[in-house]
Amino acid sequence: METRNACSWKAPLVELVNGQQVPSDSREWLLECEARYVLNLPTKADRYALLDAIEKKRGRDARMELHDRVMQLHFATKEREARNV
């Protein structure tokens, strides 16, 4: 009987919007998931309110990093939609 422990577990690979494959427990995937969450908020005001809250909790650099990722994801999604029309 093969014994496996937590140390032998490897996170599965996931694909970022840019096509890069990363482990599902990576910081890159965390940022993309967070950016997707922000983009799925119903209004622009909601999105900016969340970014403001993140800035208060994590600092300006974290806010800007997430904002940049949100914009990157937004434009990549628009580009993909345009190609599929």
N, C-alpha and C positions, 0 to 999 in steps of 0.2 A: 504494500500500500504506500503510495507516494504522499509524503507530508509536505504541505505548503504553509508558509507563514506570511505574515504581512510584508516581510522584507523581500519576498520574491514577486510581489504584485507589481505590475507595470501598468501605468495609466494608458488607456487606448488613445490612438491618434485621432485628432479631429482636424477638420480643414477650416482655416480662417477664410474670410471673404476674399483675401488676396491670393488664395490658392495654396498658401503655405500650410504644411501639416505640422502640428505641434501636439504634445501630450495634453490630455484633457485636464491635467492638474497644473498646467503652466500659467504663468502670469499673463502671457499673451492671450490665452483663451479666456481667462478671467476678465481681462479688459474688453475683449470682444463681446462677451456675454453681457457685461455691464453696459456697453454701448448699445447693444440691441435692446436692452431694457429701456434705456433712455429714449431711443427712437420710437419705441412702442407706446410711450406715454401719449395721452390723447391730445394735449395741446402744447404749443411752444412755451407757454407760461409754465406749465408743469415741468417741462424739460429744464428750463432755466432755474426754476425753484429747486429742483434736485441738484443741479450743478452748484448752486449757491450753498446748499446744505453740505455738499461734499467738500466745498472749499472751507467751510467753517470747521468741519471735522478733520479733514486730512491736509488742508493747506492749498495754496494757489497752484503749485506745481501739479498736484493730483487732479485738480479741476481742469487745468489746461490740457493735461495728458488725456483725460477722458473726453473733453470737448473735441480735441483733435481726432481721437478715435471715432467719435460719433460722426463727425463730418466726413471722415474717410469712408466709413461704412455707408453713410447716406449717399455719397457720390458713386461708390461702387455699386450700390443697389440700383440707382437710377441708370447707370451705364448698362448694367445687366438687363434691366427692363427694356431699355431702348434697343438692345440687340435682339431681344425676343419678340419684338413687334413685327 
